[in-house]
Amino acid sequence: GEVDLIVNFDVVKSSIRSIQRSGRTGRARVGRVINLMSEGQEVRSFNESKENAKKIARSLKDPKVFKFCPNDPMFPDEPELFRQKMTVKAFH
């Protein structure tokens, strides 16, 4: 579905998890993410997560660090379709 607003009630240290949590907003239209956190450890974890996300973004753009390798498509251009009858024994 379309999500306009995500509210996180806790902060995760993992930048990847943070990106995943926020990833559904803003796909179809502009969205917002609000992080509720307390002073101290949660703010430090949030700042650490933001810095890690920046490092990941930089690494993905740097061909020396992250290299996309071409690979064969998962499905052939013209797949052959066939029917097969299967007999399954009774399961108890």
C-alpha positions in Angstrom: 0.0 0.0 0.0 0.8 3.6 0.0 2.3 5.0 3.2 2.7 8.8 3.9 3.9 8.6 7.5 6.1 6.3 9.5 6.5 6.8 13.3 9.4 4.8 15.0 8.9 4.5 18.7 12.3 3.0 19.3 15.7 3.5 17.7 17.7 0.6 16.3 21.5 0.8 15.9 21.5 -1.1 12.6 21.4 1.4 9.8 20.1 -1.3 7.5 17.2 -2.1 9.8 16.5 1.6 10.1 16.4 2.0 6.3 14.1 -1.0 6.0 11.7 0.4 8.6 11.6 3.7 6.7 11.6 2.3 3.2 7.9 2.1 2.6 7.2 5.8 2.9 7.6 8.1 -0.1 7.3 5.4 -2.8 4.2 6.7 -4.5 4.3 10.3 -3.2 6.2 12.4 -0.7 6.3 10.9 2.8 7.7 11.6 6.2 9.5 9.5 8.9 9.3 10.6 12.6 11.7 9.0 15.1 10.7 9.4 18.8 13.7 9.0 21.1 14.8 9.9 24.5 18.0 11.9 25.3 21.1 9.9 25.9 21.6 6.4 24.5 18.8 6.5 22.0 20.0 9.8 20.5 23.6 8.4 20.3 22.3 5.2 18.7 20.3 7.2 16.2 23.3 9.4 15.2 25.4 6.3 14.9 22.8 4.7 12.6 22.7 7.8 10.4 26.5 7.9 10.0 26.5 4.2 9.2 23.8 4.7 6.6 25.9 7.5 5.0 28.9 5.1 4.9 26.8 2.4 3.2 25.5 4.9 0.6 29.0 6.1 -0.2 30.2 2.5 -0.5 27.4 1.6 -2.9 28.5 4.5 -5.2 32.2 3.6 -5.1 33.1 0.9 -7.7 36.3 0.1 -5.8 34.2 -0.9 -2.7 31.0 -2.4 -4.2 31.0 -3.9 -7.6 27.9 -5.0 -9.5 28.5 -8.2 -11.4 26.4 -9.0 -14.4 24.7 -12.3 -14.2 22.3 -14.4 -16.2 18.6 -13.6 -15.9 16.6 -15.8 -13.6 14.1 -16.7 -16.4 14.8 -17.4 -20.0 13.5 -15.1 -22.7 11.0 -17.7 -23.9 10.3 -20.3 -21.2 9.0 -23.7 -22.1 5.8 -24.4 -20.3 4.6 -28.0 -19.6 2.0 -29.7 -17.5 2.9 -32.6 -15.2 0.5 -34.7 -13.2 1.7 -35.5 -9.7 0.5 -38.2 -7.4 0.9 -37.4 -3.7 0.6 -40.2 -1.2 -1.8 -39.7 1.7 -0.1 -37.9 4.7 -1.1 -38.8 8.2 
